[in-house]
């Protein structure tokens, strides 16, 4: 086995390990995103806040792993000549020995599936939050229109005609 072949194999194993770690973090982020979804639906602001803080920690970890991924790509690039900035996992796997290639392909596919599920869950969460915001805005506007003229005078007494009352249909 040539030195370049050995370097490519080692780089491929490193890349597969980093992709596996990224997949684990992405899976954890997916779990957090699903908890966020439940918190949004149930209106649990405390849980939503805690889960957002938790997701920030996972995102920081992903950034560190991204540095490791680029290091592995540079090692592979040096051994194979593949440009690490434009290479796809398929191109990288094609240049690696079969064991490393299969590990990179498989882990990359699983990571892609987890990342897609995370993206879709986050899109649903965004729509839920936007709908919640719209509902809150409508309630605020309704309450403002109902309370126009005020229920109390500036001195704190009851307004003339007792002010308006809220309608049960609101």
N, C-alpha and C positions, 0 to 999 in steps of 0.2 A: 504494500500500500504506500503510495507516494505521500510526501509531506502535505501537499495541497489537498489530496484526497482525505487525509486524516484531519486536517484543519476544517474542511467542509463538513465532515461527519461530526466533529465536535461542535462546530457552529450550529449544525442542524439540531443536534441534541439540546444545545443551549436554547435555541429558538423554540423548540417544542416545549421545553420546560417553562419558558417565559409565557408562551401562549396558553399553557395549561394553568399557570398562575393567574393570567388575565381572565381566563374562562371562569375560574373559581370566584374571583372578585366580581365579575359580571353577573354570575349566578346569585351572589349575595346581594348585589345591587337590584337585581330583578325581584328578589324576595322583599327588599325594602320598598321598592316601587309598588309592589302589590299591597303591602301594609299601608302605604301612603294612600292608595286607592280606597281601602277600607276606611281610613281615617277621614278622607274627604267625604265619602258617602255618609258616614255617621256624624260628621261635623266635629270630630275629635281633634281640636286644635293642638292640644298638648302632645298627642301621639304624632300628629303631622309634623310639628316642630322638631320633636325628638328624632323622627325618621329622616328628616331633611339634614339634620346635623350628622346623623350616622352615615348617610349617603356621601356627605362631604369627605368623611374619613376614607371611605372606599375609593372615591375619586382621586384623592391624594395618593393612595397606594397604587392606583392604576397609572398615574403619571410617573411614579418611580419605576414601575414595570416597563413602561414605554421606553425609558432610557436603557434598560437592560435589553429590550427587544432590538433597539437600534444597534447596540453593541454586538449582539449576535449576528445581525444582518451585515454589519461591517466585516466581521470575521468571515462570514460566508462569501461576501463580495471579494475579499482579498484572495480567497482560495479559488473562486470560480469566475471572477470578472463580472458578475451580475451587478448592475447598478442598484444599490440598496434603496435609493430614493424612489425608484420607479418599479421595482420588482414586485410581482405578485407572488402569492404563496405557491401557485402552480409552477411558475418559472423557477422559484427557489427549489421546490421539491424535485423538479426535473434534473437539477444539477447536483443533487445530494445522493449519497449511497442509499440503497433501498430501505434500510431500517430507519434512518433519519428522515427520509422522504415520506414514508408512511406515517411516522409520528407527526410530522409537520402538517401533512394533508388532513389527517384525522382530527388533530387538535384544532386546526384552523377551521374546519367545518363545524365542529361543536361550538367553538367560540363564536362563529358567525351566527349560528342558530340562537345562541343565548343573547347575543347583542341585538339581533332582530327582535326577539321577544321583549327585551328591555326597552327598545325604542318604541315598540307598539304600546307597551304598558304606559310609558311616559306620555305618549300622545293621548291616550285615553285620560290619564290624570290631568293633562293640560285642558282637555275639553271639559272635564268635570269641574275643574277650578274656574274656567271661564263661565260655565253655566251657573255655578254657585255665585260668582261675582255678579252676573246679570240678575239673578234672583234677588240678591241683597240690594243691588241698585234699584230694582223695581220697588222693593219694600220701602226703601228710604224715600223714594219719590212719592209713593203712595202716602206714607205717613206725613210727609211734608204737605201734600195737598189736603189731607184730612185736617191737619192742624193749622192750616192757614188762618191767620187772624188770632191764633193763640187760644189756649184754654184759660190762661190767666192774664190779668192785666200786668203792666210793668211793676205795679206796687205789690203784686202777689195775690190780689183778690180774684174772685171768679169773674170771667169775662161775661159780657152781656149775653143773654140767651144761653148761658152755660157752655158755650163753645160747641164744637162738633164732637161726636163720639165716633169710635171706630166701628166699622161695619163688620159683621161676622164673616162676610164673604171674602174679606181680605185674606 
